Amino acid sequence: MIRKAVHLAVYDAYADWETGYATAYLARAGYDIRTVGPTTDPVRSIGGLRVQPDLALDAVRPEDCALLILPGADLWDTTDDLAPFARKAREFLAAGVPVAAICGATAGLAREGVLDDRAHTSAVSFYLAATGYGGGERYVDTDAVTDGPLITAGPTEPVAFAREILGLLGVYEGEVLDAWYRLFHDSDASAYEVLEKAR
């Protein structure tokens, strides 16, 4: 089965720990992970990893993509440099293509108005409230939220973020998805047996 690529946004000082669980298990499930930068110039993650983007944001089209992942970065809060990624997310959602945003990327989506009419979460409610967005009543105080094609999570929840992504794309479902989460979030050794039987 040929799958559409998953596009992972990368930009200077992006939070590299926030997306690793998701991209690793999507790749294991046969998805091609393609990195998308503001341009194709190299960027450095907050952990100092140098990444050469596979393509520039302008070249990304919803019809070619299974999912757009937006990690956090200080730039979401200190400049407007990443606003084009939030606009691209709006375009994806309008086309029915899933978007997953974590940490600072949720604030970028809030500024773009994407969260005004969707259930969502982030680091804390007042972090998003500071953006002046109109979706405060839709904020859910939990680890990660899926509302239709949109997934949001806070910066301390990379495993829950991945759980929602893997579930939305059907990589794991039901008790297998629950076992995956219990293994990586709770270090529950009993979950390993469930995952082994599902292979």
C-alpha angles and dihedrals in degrees: 000000000000112000128198114249125265111230118215115196114225127186136153113304094005112167101255095189094061099071106030098097091049098046094043094054094040089054090048088053091056103265118140107230110214121187119224122199134180083259131349090269114118119267132196124228121225086260091057097255113150112223127188105206116232091219143357122258093247089062095055117104125187093227090062095051139076094193141354115218120200116192125197125265135166088246090073088070104029104048142011091243093110097045090101088064090055090049089050089051090054089052091050094049091048087055091049094250115138123251125194118197128181135184114338092007088071088061089051090053090047091055089049091054093243093126098047095095103024133078109251147154139207139166093307133335096250090056089064093037088062089065090065092235123158100231103082093118089058094055114120119200099222141103099268136350133206118197110174107302095348125092123185133180142165125253095260095055110072092138094051088045090054091046091058092047094048090048095047092051093043096241089133129007140184117345092000092057089046091050092049090053094046091051097050100032102035102023087234104172092195089068091065092071091055091051093048092053090051094057 
